[in-house]
Amino acid sequence: MSHAVVDGRVHVRAPGKLNLFFEVGDAQDDGYHEVASAYQAVSLYEDLWAEGADEFTVSISGSVDVSGVPADDRNLALRAARLVAQRIGHTGGAHLEIVKHVPVAGGMGGGSADAAAALVACDALWGADLGSAQLHQLAARLGADVPFSLMGGTAIGTGRGDQLSPALAKGRFDWVVVPSEAGLSTPEVYAHLDALRTRPDIVSA
């Protein structure tokens, strides 16, 4: 992931992802599930611009339906910006402009990509120079998929999905993605899986 600075604004582009393999274990004490996954970044991107401001605000638009994306403190990108500010002791805020192209609530990591982009953008905006290790730590605090969104490429993820090992991928792969008219909430999907696993008539899920 790279960034560019134009007229005092930092622009970062972050890719969506596919899970080529996904195995889900039991829920842990922190509420997350143990997973094993093969992550693949795709050429479907989120664009984020960050500029200095007195408060933390976000505007959201895009080529996909963004009506369900929160523009308050539930927004992962805003939370990411606040985390960077807290880490470096920055007392100001930032305005984030997000243009989304990854389907919302489609399991392709659009919100995680926004958060990763915000980490990189605010790090550059405020000259924090936190480095990849510290940014990864902040990413892991935001969500299970944010560390991969920060890394990109192809990787094997374990733990919550945040323990990543880069994987070699050769050649070109083309994917056909057909969005549904209705999205799925990740917490609700995991909760349904947990409920299914308690049913005696289901051997495995």
Phi, psi and omega in degrees: 000131181238168179225159177224144180248122180225122177053042176080359178252142178258128178250129177230137176245128183235139184275154166284181184214163169239148170262105181286335175215141182209112177245130185245127177265204182280159175290142180260176183299332181275002179093343178276157176261147170290134180224161168227125187214151168254112182265140176225118174289146181235164183273051173232116198242157167252135177251133180227134173244139178234137175219154182295144179203170179285326182238175176261116181223162180215142171239143188228131174214184177158180179270358177245168179291117182250013184297334181266004182273121182290146178246021178243201185291356172283344182290125184298324180294319176297318178297324178295316179299318179295322179298317178297316179300316179296319183297322185258359180074027179284129185265351179270193179235198179204145170257128179251132173247120184245129173244112189264138175231354177270130180308136182279136179058037180247009179077013183256010170074029180297314179296322178294322177296319177301316181296316179298318178297321179295321177301311182293318183294315181289326174301317179286320183301318184261006178061035185287324181052051184290331181088162187295323183294314180290322177297322177297319179299316178295320180300319181295332178287336184274328182171162187294328184267349185295320178302319178293321178301327177289323183278309184074190179074223178232135183206155171261126181246135176229187186068232174278358188110355184265353175267102194247140173233120179302144180238146180278126176232122181251151176086183180250137178236131178248134184240144174255117181246123180245103182292146174275158177290337180241137179272172179238135176279126181302312178301322180292323178296314179296320180297321179294320177299315179300320180294319178299323183290346177271351182278128182293339183275358178246116185288316182210155179211000000 
